[in-house]
Amino acid sequence: MTRLHDLFDREGQSPWLDNLRRGWITSGELGQWIDDGVRGLTSNPSIFQKAIAGSDDYTEQFADLLGSGASIEDSYWGLVTTDIVDALALLRPVYDASDGLDGYVSVEVDPGLAHDSAGTEAAARALHQQIDQPNLYVKIPGTEAGLPAISAMIAEGRSVNVTLLFSVDRYRAVMEAYLAGLEACDGDLSAISSVASFFVSRVDTEVDRRLEAVGSDEALGLRGKVAVANAKLAYQAFEETFRGPRWEALDARGARVQRPLWASTSTKNDAYPDTLYVDSLIGPHTVNTLPDDTLAAFVDHGVIARSIDVGVDEAQAVVDGCAAVGVELADATRQLEDEGVSAFSKSYDELLATLQDEAQKL
């Protein structure tokens, strides 16, 4: 038993791995992480860009795909799909044993579609049809344009991971899209699952920069506190949403809550504890997806204690304090969403360019 087992058994939080490489699958390393208590896995275009461009593990399959006449982009999806399918198989026992609570693997639609509702919906549907496994999450960006696609997929009975959430207001809109999708679904609601990926550490990176620009003692005293405060307020919104008559009617039909998933939980500032964004956000009905280094750090010295709803008044005071010193959290989170979409799109484009170069060599 490790701290990862204790995290779930004692506090009801599911630890997931935020990374994937083919070498981990073939070497058994991913299987070891699962044995150690990892209950799910997330990926994104940046993860695959690093995995594919930085390894020879994909060369043979890439050559085969090109030889069969596949385009560069289709070859990319062939490489990605192979890893996702293999990871799904490894995590299927977790899915079965947890009655569909955990055991999921996430794959993201083309990030270039983040502001294209119809394109996102079509891409998400196509991935679900291609990778027809019950423990698949298709990741849909939680942009304004992504909201209709979320509702549409849920209404069709397809499970999704909503990604790139930074603000509590947008998170509320995502939960509304989820509920609307459930209400529109005439199928078995118990077969539908969803998480909402609320990004954490990047908020401190951007807000700390703005607080330092203000430079007052009040502003500097808020550094390293805003991301956790923001996430704690998001959890309050989650608890408010999934109770009351509207939710009770869906719950009676077998619906599951859309769990908040804490993403971007590696510490970007070396002055902060390496498990800050894990220890501070522990609570029931949540997921924390951790990069492997952070996962290893938590296994070694993480603190397991319910913390997500401790100090909520203080969290609100931190957010209010930002506004008082002239740092608008809403503006910072809008910028972070734009930068997140841009970063994933850049990784996707860079990987296609890398594959084009490799194709010429082959």
Buried (B, 14 or more C-beta within 10 A) or exposed (E): EBBBBBBBEEBBBBBBBBBBBBEBBEEEEBBEBBEBBBBBBBBBBBBBBBBBBEEEBBEEBBBEBBEEEBEBEEBBBBBBBBBBBBBBEBBBEBBEEBEBBBBBBBBBBBBBBBEBBEBBBBBBBEBBEEBEBBBBBBBBBBBEBBBBBBBBBBBBBBBBBBBBBBBBEBBBBBBBBBBBBBBEBEEEBEBBBBBBBBBBBBBBBBBBEBBEEBEEEEBEEBBBBBBBBBBBBBBBBBBEBBEEEEBEEBBEEEBBBBBBBBBBBBBEEEEBBBBBBBBBBBBEBBBBBBBBEBBEBBBEEBEBEEBBBEBBEEBBBBBEBBEEBEBEBEEBBBEBBEBBBEBBBBBBBBBBEBBEEBBEEE
